[in-house]
Amino acid sequence: QVQLVESGGGLVQAGDSLKLSCVASGLRFSSYTMGWFRQVPGKEREFIAEAGRSGTTAYRKSLKDRFAISRDNAKKAVYLQMNNLKSEDTAVYYCAADAGIAILTPDYWGQGTQVTVSS
């Protein structure tokens, strides 16, 4: 049974930093492309970043300067460092795993963690 469990969300003030974590179980972690998405109620889930099996990364262009993704295969974990947070970053953040070389249609999703940024 595959599980992706996110943690690290919470309430922060604008300008603060936050680091999200996602720990995977039940899958060969190193064989998956891992990524982060976010969703605001009433809007579509949007891609943030991905970390490929070989360590390559890709970002949503508008977030690249403030967000950084990393992965630790030994810990079966993927992280999202978020800096200089803004009120528009308020959303539920999801971890995802894709067996392909890119996050196109994730095979697995986490349950999400809420990030709220107060201005």
N, C-alpha and C positions, 0 to 999 in steps of 0.2 A: 504494500500500500504506500503510495507516494504521498508525502506531505511536504509542503513548503510553509514555513512558519515565520512570519514577519514580526519584528519587534523594533522598538525605538521611536515610535511615533509619540506625539503629545502636543501640548500647547506651548508655543514659544512666541516671542515678540519679533516684530520685523527687524531684520538685521542679524538675528541669531543664526547659529548653525545647529544642525541636527544630523545624526548618522543613523540610518536605518540598517537593520540586519535581516537577513533571511537565511534560515538554516533548512537544508533539505535532508530528507530521509527517504529510503525506499527506491532510490534510483542511482545509477552510476553517474554521479555528479559531474565528473570530469568530461563526460561524453555529451553534455548538454550546454547549449548556449543559454545563459542566464540573463534575465533582464528585469527592468523596473518600468511600471506603468503607473498612471494615476487617473483618478476619475472624480469629477465633481457631479453632484446630483443633477440630473437633467442633461448631462453632456456625455459624449462618447469617451470611452477610456482612451487615453493618449499615451503614446510611447515616450519614455524618458531616455533610457540608455540600455545598452546591452554589452555583455562581456562574453566574448566567444571562447570556444574550447581552447584555442591557441593563445588566449590572452588579449586578443585584439578587442578594442572597444569602439562603440559608436554611440552618438548622442543625438537627441533632438537639438537642432541648431540653436534654438532660442534659450536652451538651458546649459549649453556646453560650458559656458564661462563660470557657472556657479555650482554645478553638480558634477560629482565624480563617482564612477562605478568601479568597484574592484571585486575580486573573487579570491577565495582561499580554498583550493581543492581539497587540501588535507582536512579542513574543518567542514567541508561541504557547505560553504557559506558564501553569500554574495552581499555586498554592502553598497549603500548609496550615501555618500557624503554630500550634504546640502548646505551651502553657505549663503550668507546674505539673503536670508529668506524674506519673501514678500507675501503680502496678504493673498495675492493671486496664486500662491503655491498651496493654499489650503485645499486639501483633497484627501481622499483615501488612496493610499499608495499600495500597489500590489507587486509582488514578486512573481516571476514567470519563468518557466523552463521549456525550452524547445529543443527537440532532438536534431533539428537541422542546423545548418551553419549560420543561421540568423534567426532572430525572433520574428517570425512571420505569422505563424498560427501556433501559439504556445500549446504544448501538450498538457501542461499543468499550471495551476494558479494557486497562490496563497490566498488566505482569507482576507488580507488587507489590514493596514494599520492607518489610523487617522492622524493626519498632521493638520494642525490648526495654527495659523500665523495671525496674531493680532497686530493691528497697526497702531 
